[in-house]
Each structure stands twice: as C-alpha cells, then as structure tokens.
Amino acid sequence: MTKPTDAEVVLFTDGACSGNPGPGGWAFVLRHPASGKEIEQAGGERETTNNRMELIAVIRGLEALKRSARVELVSDSTYVGKGISEWMPKWKANGWRRKEGKTLKPVKNEDLWRRLDELLAKHQVRFTHVRGHSGHPENERCDTLAVAAYQRYL
C-alpha cells in the first residue's frame, strides 16, 4: 500500500525488455487518490531498450493527465530518477550533451528526455524509488502489463 502523499495523483510506471535491445514493453497505473479513479495503459515495441521503455512509461503516464497536477512518480528505475533529478539539468546546460571523459557526447534517448522535460515543465513531479520485484503491488502490476505488452513480439 502506498503511503499518503500530498500529490493529487500517483503515477506508477515500469518498463521491461526481453533482451536489451529486444522486444520491450511499458506500462503505467495512474491513480487519483481523492476520487479513487485509476487508469492503466501499456504498449510495446519490437526492438528497443529497457531504458527507453522506462522513459516511455513515464511519458505516457504524464501525457494522460488532462491538466497540470502534483504528481508522485513511483518507479523502480534509477535511470529515470537520476535522469530527472541529477543528469537532465546538466544535459540541458550542455546543449543536451553529456560529459564522457573530457568530451561532450550526445545524450542517449535524447528524444525521450526532451519530451519528458516538456512534460515536467507542466507538472510538479516528485520521484519515489521502489525496489523492483519486491512485492510492491502497483510496481508488480506495471511489470506484468509491460511484460505482456512485449510478449506479443516474441
């Protein structure tokens, strides 16, 4: 059970891949605690990476919001969490480039990070990390949906 939050909505997300790269799936559960309303969505791609699926799950969940909201984003992806809180501000300051040694290289998944950046500007998002495959009900549900989404490509 998720503890009470000051968020208007709670967005649970997960991405999954069979091979990396390989067939991948993403899923989210978006919950409005005050009304009890909840929506689930999932999708997949024939050839992708786990990180892309993690990002798409968050993007699709935020895109499902009809207006600006306070969002608690609950995910098992440290890639997404660190990307939002630590890496993205530096990438933006460096023209969407990341430091690799003494040189700047293009950011991987730049298209998705840019889209996420647009969505983060519309919402107040707080990231909460949960351990994957640890029995967290909504994380397990998202994992089940994401796996089912990529299985149609196997």
C-alpha positions as CSV (number, residue, x, y, z in Angstrom):
1,M,0.0,0.0,0.0
2,T,1.3,3.4,-0.9
3,K,1.6,5.8,2.0
4,P,-0.5,9.0,1.8
5,T,1.1,11.8,-0.2
6,D,0.4,15.5,-0.9
7,A,0.2,14.6,-4.6
8,E,-3.0,15.0,-6.5
9,V,-2.1,11.9,-8.5
10,V,0.2,8.9,-8.1
11,L,1.9,7.6,-11.2
12,F,3.3,4.1,-11.1
13,T,5.5,3.1,-14.0
14,D,7.6,0.3,-15.3
15,G,9.4,-0.8,-18.5
16,A,10.6,-4.3,-19.5
17,C,12.7,-5.9,-22.2
18,S,13.3,-9.4,-23.4
19,G,17.0,-8.9,-24.3
20,N,18.5,-5.4,-24.3
21,P,17.9,-4.5,-27.0
22,G,15.0,-6.6,-27.9
23,P,11.2,-6.6,-27.7
24,G,10.1,-4.2,-25.0
25,G,7.0,-3.1,-23.1
26,W,6.0,-0.2,-20.9
27,A,3.1,0.3,-18.5
28,F,1.7,2.8,-16.1
29,V,-1.1,2.9,-13.4
30,L,-2.3,6.5,-12.8
31,R,-4.3,6.9,-9.6
32,H,-6.3,9.9,-8.3
33,P,-6.5,9.1,-4.5
34,A,-9.2,11.6,-3.7
35,S,-11.7,10.1,-6.2
36,G,-10.3,6.6,-6.3
37,K,-10.2,6.8,-10.1
38,E,-7.5,4.8,-11.8
39,I,-6.3,4.1,-15.3
40,E,-3.9,1.6,-16.7
41,Q,-2.1,1.7,-20.1
42,A,0.6,-0.4,-21.7
43,G,2.3,-0.8,-25.0
44,G,5.4,-2.2,-26.6
45,E,7.9,-2.1,-29.4
46,R,9.5,-4.8,-31.4
47,E,13.1,-3.6,-31.0
48,T,14.0,-1.3,-28.1
49,T,15.9,-1.0,-24.9
50,N,14.8,-1.2,-21.2
51,N,15.8,2.4,-20.6
52,R,13.6,3.6,-23.5
53,M,10.7,1.6,-22.1
54,E,11.2,3.1,-18.6
55,L,11.1,6.6,-20.1
56,I,8.1,5.9,-22.3
57,A,6.1,4.6,-19.4
58,V,6.6,7.9,-17.5
59,I,5.9,10.0,-20.6
60,R,2.7,8.2,-21.5
61,G,1.5,8.5,-17.9
62,L,2.2,12.2,-17.7
63,E,0.6,12.7,-21.2
64,A,-2.6,11.0,-19.8
65,L,-3.1,14.0,-17.4
66,K,-5.6,16.4,-18.7
67,R,-4.3,19.4,-16.7
68,S,-1.3,20.4,-14.6
69,A,-1.0,18.3,-11.4
70,R,1.1,17.5,-8.4
71,V,2.4,14.0,-9.3
72,E,4.2,11.4,-7.2
73,L,6.1,9.3,-9.7
74,V,6.7,5.8,-8.3
75,S,9.2,3.7,-10.3
76,D,11.9,1.1,-9.8
77,S,14.1,2.9,-12.4
78,T,17.1,4.6,-11.0
79,Y,17.8,5.7,-14.6
80,V,14.6,7.7,-14.7
81,G,15.1,9.0,-11.1
82,K,18.7,10.2,-11.5
83,G,17.9,11.5,-15.0
84,I,15.2,13.8,-13.7
85,S,17.0,14.9,-10.5
86,E,20.7,14.9,-11.4
87,W,21.5,14.5,-15.1
88,M,18.9,16.4,-17.0
89,P,19.8,19.9,-15.6
90,K,23.4,19.3,-16.7
91,W,22.5,17.9,-20.1
92,K,20.3,20.9,-20.8
93,A,23.1,23.3,-19.7
94,N,25.4,21.5,-22.1
95,G,23.0,21.6,-25.1
96,W,21.7,18.1,-24.5
97,R,25.2,16.6,-24.3
98,R,26.8,14.5,-21.6
99,K,30.4,14.5,-20.4
100,E,32.3,11.4,-21.4
101,G,35.9,11.9,-20.2
102,K,36.9,15.3,-21.5
103,T,34.5,15.5,-24.4
104,L,30.7,16.1,-24.7
105,K,28.7,13.3,-26.4
106,P,25.1,13.2,-27.4
107,V,22.7,12.2,-24.6
108,K,21.3,8.7,-25.2
109,N,17.5,8.7,-25.7
110,E,17.6,12.4,-26.2
111,D,14.2,12.4,-28.0
112,L,12.5,10.9,-24.9
113,W,14.4,13.1,-22.4
114,R,13.4,16.2,-24.3
115,R,9.7,15.1,-24.3
116,L,9.9,14.3,-20.6
117,D,11.4,17.7,-20.0
118,E,8.4,19.3,-21.7
119,L,6.0,17.3,-19.5
120,L,8.0,18.0,-16.3
121,A,7.6,21.8,-17.0
122,K,3.7,21.3,-16.9
123,H,3.6,19.3,-13.7
124,Q,5.1,19.3,-10.2
125,V,6.7,15.8,-10.1
126,R,8.3,14.1,-7.1
127,F,10.2,10.9,-7.8
128,T,9.9,8.0,-5.4
129,H,12.0,4.9,-5.9
130,V,10.8,1.4,-5.1
131,R,12.8,-1.8,-5.4
132,G,11.7,-3.8,-8.4
133,H,10.3,-7.3,-7.9
134,S,9.9,-6.7,-4.2
135,G,6.2,-7.2,-3.9
136,H,5.1,-3.6,-4.3
137,P,1.6,-4.2,-5.7
138,E,1.5,-1.4,-8.3
139,N,5.0,-1.9,-9.4
140,E,4.3,-5.6,-9.9
141,R,1.1,-4.7,-11.8
142,C,3.1,-2.4,-14.1
143,D,5.7,-5.1,-14.6
144,T,3.0,-7.7,-15.5
145,L,1.4,-5.3,-18.0
146,A,4.8,-4.3,-19.6
147,V,5.9,-8.0,-20.0
148,A,2.5,-8.9,-21.5
149,A,3.0,-5.9,-24.0
150,Y,6.3,-7.2,-25.3
151,Q,5.4,-10.9,-25.4
152,R,3.3,-10.3,-28.5
153,Y,6.6,-9.6,-30.3
154,L,8.3,-12.9,-29.3
